[in-house]
Amino acid sequence: VPDFFSLLTDSYDLGPDDVRGWLHTGSVTVAYSEFITNDDGSITGEGVARASCAYTADTSFGTCANATLTAAGYDPAAVTPGGGGGGVAEIVDAGYVALGFWGSFPRFHTPDDDQTSVGPELLEPLASAMVDVMSCLDAS
C-alpha cells in the first residue's frame, strides 16, 4: 500500500501547484439502501447505495480510477472546472487534480445515521478499489 500522504502531496503547502492529487471521500461513499427493524429492535441493512463519483478530466485520476471504480459498482464521471461534480466540484474548480465522492442515502445526516448504516461487505470492495487506484497513481 503506498504512503497516501506523500502520494497525494509533494509538500505541506496545499496549493494546486504542490498537490499531486486530492481525494475527497465526502460524507458517504457507500451505505445500505434499505433498513429493516427486526423483532428484537435491532436494525439490519440491505441493498447498496453508492455515492456519485467524479474525477478531474484528462488526468491520471481518470486513467487509474475509471475502470477500477466501475468494476466496484461506481459510475465515475470526468469533470472540468465549472462542470459540476458534487463536493469534488469545488476542488476541481479551485484548480486541483481530484477524485471525489458525494451523495445521499435514506439515513443520510439523520439521527439514525450510525454504524448500522454500513457494513464491512460494503466497504471492502471500495477500500480494495481505492488501494488499486492509489497504487496506480503512485506508479504514474
Helices and strands as residue ranges (DSSP letters): H 4-8, E 22-24, E 30-31, E 34-37, E 43-46, E 49-50, E 52-56, H 60-71, E 77-79, H 86-93, E 98-102, G 115-117, H 120-139
